[in-house]
Amino acid sequence: MRQHLPHVDLSHNRRSDVVPTPKERPSSVRVTAVRAAEQPSEFKDAALPKILNLAEAATLVRCSRAHLCNIIHGKVRGIPHLPIVRIGRRVLFRRESLEQWLHEIEAAGL
């Protein structure tokens, strides 16, 4: 036999009640990003993890994820090999290796 559950009124839990409007939303996210860009490099290094995923590496290199994938697969001519760590389908980067790779490109004048 089927039991009937008591009716629960969820009308008070509307999306407008849960998500703050743009006026109420704190701007600390934008301010934090700006302040992180203004900090010296030794503070930036502490904020970044030692292992980066594709999106984080693309942000560090300041290019799109698609362009970084093209570099990984050797589709961009004249760019040296980018060292990656693969765990299954996941593509990871050691921060030190990525920074060294950027220095190699800078030294080569590419």
PyRosetta script that sets phi, psi and omega in degrees:
from pyrosetta import init, pose_from_sequence

init()
pose = pose_from_sequence("MRQHLPHVDLSHNRRSDVVPTPKERPSSVRVTAVRAAEQPSEFKDAALPKILNLAEAATLVRCSRAHLCNIIHGKVRGIPHLPIVRIGRRVLFRRESLEQWLHEIEAAGL")
pose.set_psi(1, 142.1)
pose.set_omega(1, -176.4)
pose.set_phi(2, -87.4)
pose.set_psi(2, 131.4)
pose.set_omega(2, 179.0)
pose.set_phi(3, -93.2)
pose.set_psi(3, 143.6)
pose.set_omega(3, 177.4)
pose.set_phi(4, -96.6)
pose.set_psi(4, 129.9)
pose.set_omega(4, 177.8)
pose.set_phi(5, -87.5)
pose.set_psi(5, 147.8)
pose.set_omega(5, 178.9)
pose.set_phi(6, -65.6)
pose.set_psi(6, 146.3)
pose.set_omega(6, -179.8)
pose.set_phi(7, -72.0)
pose.set_psi(7, 131.1)
pose.set_omega(7, 178.5)
pose.set_phi(8, -114.3)
pose.set_psi(8, 126.8)
pose.set_omega(8, 179.9)
pose.set_phi(9, -85.5)
pose.set_psi(9, 115.5)
pose.set_omega(9, 179.8)
pose.set_phi(10, -107.0)
pose.set_psi(10, 14.5)
pose.set_omega(10, -177.4)
pose.set_phi(11, -65.6)
pose.set_psi(11, -23.3)
pose.set_omega(11, -179.9)
pose.set_phi(12, -76.3)
pose.set_psi(12, -13.8)
pose.set_omega(12, -175.6)
pose.set_phi(13, -102.6)
pose.set_psi(13, 50.3)
pose.set_omega(13, 177.6)
pose.set_phi(14, -76.3)
pose.set_psi(14, 157.6)
pose.set_omega(14, -178.6)
pose.set_phi(15, -60.1)
pose.set_psi(15, -36.1)
pose.set_omega(15, -179.8)
pose.set_phi(16, -65.8)
pose.set_psi(16, -24.6)
pose.set_omega(16, 177.2)
pose.set_phi(17, -78.7)
pose.set_psi(17, -28.9)
pose.set_omega(17, -174.1)
pose.set_phi(18, -87.0)
pose.set_psi(18, -45.4)
pose.set_omega(18, -175.7)
pose.set_phi(19, -93.6)
pose.set_psi(19, 127.1)
pose.set_omega(19, 179.5)
pose.set_phi(20, -69.7)
pose.set_psi(20, 149.9)
pose.set_omega(20, 176.2)
pose.set_phi(21, -72.3)
pose.set_psi(21, 164.0)
pose.set_omega(21, -179.7)
pose.set_phi(22, -56.2)
pose.set_psi(22, -30.7)
pose.set_omega(22, 179.5)
pose.set_phi(23, -70.7)
pose.set_psi(23, -31.7)
pose.set_omega(23, -178.8)
pose.set_phi(24, -87.6)
pose.set_psi(24, -21.3)
pose.set_omega(24, -176.2)
pose.set_phi(25, -66.9)
pose.set_psi(25, 131.4)
pose.set_omega(25, -179.6)
pose.set_phi(26, -69.2)
pose.set_psi(26, 143.3)
pose.set_omega(26, 179.1)
pose.set_phi(27, -92.4)
pose.set_psi(27, 16.2)
pose.set_omega(27, -176.8)
pose.set_phi(28, -66.3)
pose.set_psi(28, -25.9)
pose.set_omega(28, 179.3)
pose.set_phi(29, -65.1)
pose.set_psi(29, -47.7)
pose.set_omega(29, 179.6)
pose.set_phi(30, -65.8)
pose.set_psi(30, -42.2)
pose.set_omega(30, -179.5)
pose.set_phi(31, -64.7)
pose.set_psi(31, -39.2)
pose.set_omega(31, 178.7)
pose.set_phi(32, -63.1)
pose.set_psi(32, -41.5)
pose.set_omega(32, 179.7)
pose.set_phi(33, -65.0)
pose.set_psi(33, -40.0)
pose.set_omega(33, 179.0)
pose.set_phi(34, -67.4)
pose.set_psi(34, -43.4)
pose.set_omega(34, 179.8)
pose.set_phi(35, -65.7)
pose.set_psi(35, -34.3)
pose.set_omega(35, 178.0)
pose.set_phi(36, -65.1)
pose.set_psi(36, -35.6)
pose.set_omega(36, 179.2)
pose.set_phi(37, -71.1)
pose.set_psi(37, -26.5)
pose.set_omega(37, -178.1)
pose.set_phi(38, -86.0)
pose.set_psi(38, -11.9)
pose.set_omega(38, -175.8)
pose.set_phi(39, -76.1)
pose.set_psi(39, 153.7)
pose.set_omega(39, 175.0)
pose.set_phi(40, -62.4)
pose.set_psi(40, 160.0)
pose.set_omega(40, -173.2)
pose.set_phi(41, -63.2)
pose.set_psi(41, -30.7)
pose.set_omega(41, -180.0)
pose.set_phi(42, -66.5)
pose.set_psi(42, -28.3)
pose.set_omega(42, 176.4)
pose.set_phi(43, -78.7)
pose.set_psi(43, -34.1)
pose.set_omega(43, 177.9)
pose.set_phi(44, -64.5)
pose.set_psi(44, -39.8)
pose.set_omega(44, -179.4)
pose.set_phi(45, -62.2)
pose.set_psi(45, -35.3)
pose.set_omega(45, 179.9)
pose.set_phi(46, -69.8)
pose.set_psi(46, -28.6)
pose.set_omega(46, -177.8)
pose.set_phi(47, -78.9)
pose.set_psi(47, -28.6)
pose.set_omega(47, -179.0)
pose.set_phi(48, -84.5)
pose.set_psi(48, 139.8)
pose.set_omega(48, 176.1)
pose.set_phi(49, -73.4)
pose.set_psi(49, 163.8)
pose.set_omega(49, 179.9)
pose.set_phi(50, -71.6)
pose.set_psi(50, -30.1)
pose.set_omega(50, 178.5)
pose.set_phi(51, -113.3)
pose.set_psi(51, 127.6)
pose.set_omega(51, -177.7)
pose.set_phi(52, -113.6)
pose.set_psi(52, 144.7)
pose.set_omega(52, 172.3)
pose.set_phi(53, -86.7)
pose.set_psi(53, -178.2)
pose.set_omega(53, -175.2)
pose.set_phi(54, -61.3)
pose.set_psi(54, -44.0)
pose.set_omega(54, -178.8)
pose.set_phi(55, -65.1)
pose.set_psi(55, -42.5)
pose.set_omega(55, 179.4)
pose.set_phi(56, -66.2)
pose.set_psi(56, -40.6)
pose.set_omega(56, 178.7)
pose.set_phi(57, -65.4)
pose.set_psi(57, -40.9)
pose.set_omega(57, 178.2)
pose.set_phi(58, -63.1)
pose.set_psi(58, -37.5)
pose.set_omega(58, 177.1)
pose.set_phi(59, -65.7)
pose.set_psi(59, -42.0)
pose.set_omega(59, 179.5)
pose.set_phi(60, -64.3)
pose.set_psi(60, -41.3)
pose.set_omega(60, -179.1)
pose.set_phi(61, -79.8)
pose.set_psi(61, -15.9)
pose.set_omega(61, 179.8)
pose.set_phi(62, 65.5)
pose.set_psi(62, 49.0)
pose.set_omega(62, 173.3)
pose.set_phi(63, -140.3)
pose.set_psi(63, 176.4)
pose.set_omega(63, -179.5)
pose.set_phi(64, -79.3)
pose.set_psi(64, 161.6)
pose.set_omega(64, 176.5)
pose.set_phi(65, -63.9)
pose.set_psi(65, -38.2)
pose.set_omega(65, -179.8)
pose.set_phi(66, -63.2)
pose.set_psi(66, -41.8)
pose.set_omega(66, 179.0)
pose.set_phi(67, -66.3)
pose.set_psi(67, -38.8)
pose.set_omega(67, 177.3)
pose.set_phi(68, -63.9)
pose.set_psi(68, -38.5)
pose.set_omega(68, 175.3)
pose.set_phi(69, -63.0)
pose.set_psi(69, -40.0)
pose.set_omega(69, 177.4)
pose.set_phi(70, -63.3)
pose.set_psi(70, -37.5)
pose.set_omega(70, 177.2)
pose.set_phi(71, -65.6)
pose.set_psi(71, -43.7)
pose.set_omega(71, 180.0)
pose.set_phi(72, -60.2)
pose.set_psi(72, -41.5)
pose.set_omega(72, -176.7)
pose.set_phi(73, -86.0)
pose.set_psi(73, 6.5)
pose.set_omega(73, 175.4)
pose.set_phi(74, 75.2)
pose.set_psi(74, 23.1)
pose.set_omega(74, -177.8)
pose.set_phi(75, -88.8)
pose.set_psi(75, -5.6)
pose.set_omega(75, 179.0)
pose.set_phi(76, -108.2)
pose.set_psi(76, 114.0)
pose.set_omega(76, -175.4)
pose.set_phi(77, -70.8)
pose.set_psi(77, 144.2)
pose.set_omega(77, 174.3)
pose.set_phi(78, 82.6)
pose.set_psi(78, -1.0)
pose.set_omega(78, -179.9)
pose.set_phi(79, -100.0)
pose.set_psi(79, 128.7)
pose.set_omega(79, -179.6)
pose.set_phi(80, -65.8)
pose.set_psi(80, 163.7)
pose.set_omega(80, -179.5)
pose.set_phi(81, -57.7)
pose.set_psi(81, 133.4)
pose.set_omega(81, 178.2)
pose.set_phi(82, -99.7)
pose.set_psi(82, 115.9)
pose.set_omega(82, -178.7)
pose.set_phi(83, -70.6)
pose.set_psi(83, 129.8)
pose.set_omega(83, 180.0)
pose.set_phi(84, -130.3)
pose.set_psi(84, 163.6)
pose.set_omega(84, 173.3)
pose.set_phi(85, -120.8)
pose.set_psi(85, 124.3)
pose.set_omega(85, 178.1)
pose.set_phi(86, -106.1)
pose.set_psi(86, 131.3)
pose.set_omega(86, 171.7)
pose.set_phi(87, -124.9)
pose.set_psi(87, 97.1)
pose.set_omega(87, -173.0)
pose.set_phi(88, 66.8)
pose.set_psi(88, -126.5)
pose.set_omega(88, 177.6)
pose.set_phi(89, -87.0)
pose.set_psi(89, -9.7)
pose.set_omega(89, -175.7)
pose.set_phi(90, -77.1)
pose.set_psi(90, 133.4)
pose.set_omega(90, 178.6)
pose.set_phi(91, -109.2)
pose.set_psi(91, 121.1)
pose.set_omega(91, -178.9)
pose.set_phi(92, -123.6)
pose.set_psi(92, 157.4)
pose.set_omega(92, -178.7)
pose.set_phi(93, -131.6)
pose.set_psi(93, 136.1)
pose.set_omega(93, 169.5)
pose.set_phi(94, -78.8)
pose.set_psi(94, 132.2)
pose.set_omega(94, -177.5)
pose.set_phi(95, -58.8)
pose.set_psi(95, -41.5)
pose.set_omega(95, -179.9)
pose.set_phi(96, -63.0)
pose.set_psi(96, -41.3)
pose.set_omega(96, 178.9)
pose.set_phi(97, -65.1)
pose.set_psi(97, -39.3)
pose.set_omega(97, 179.9)
pose.set_phi(98, -67.0)
pose.set_psi(98, -41.3)
pose.set_omega(98, 178.1)
pose.set_phi(99, -66.6)
pose.set_psi(99, -39.0)
pose.set_omega(99, 177.2)
pose.set_phi(100, -64.5)
pose.set_psi(100, -40.5)
pose.set_omega(100, 178.0)
pose.set_phi(101, -61.3)
pose.set_psi(101, -40.3)
pose.set_omega(101, 177.6)
pose.set_phi(102, -65.2)
pose.set_psi(102, -38.1)
pose.set_omega(102, 177.6)
pose.set_phi(103, -66.5)
pose.set_psi(103, -36.9)
pose.set_omega(103, 177.0)
pose.set_phi(104, -62.8)
pose.set_psi(104, -43.1)
pose.set_omega(104, 179.3)
pose.set_phi(105, -65.5)
pose.set_psi(105, -40.6)
pose.set_omega(105, 179.6)
pose.set_phi(106, -65.1)
pose.set_psi(106, -41.7)
pose.set_omega(106, -179.4)
pose.set_phi(107, -67.5)
pose.set_psi(107, -33.9)
pose.set_omega(107, -179.9)
pose.set_phi(108, -77.3)
pose.set_psi(108, -15.7)
pose.set_omega(108, 179.1)
pose.set_phi(109, 76.2)
pose.set_psi(109, 30.6)
pose.set_omega(109, -178.9)
pose.set_phi(110, -85.8)
pose.dump_pdb("model.pdb")
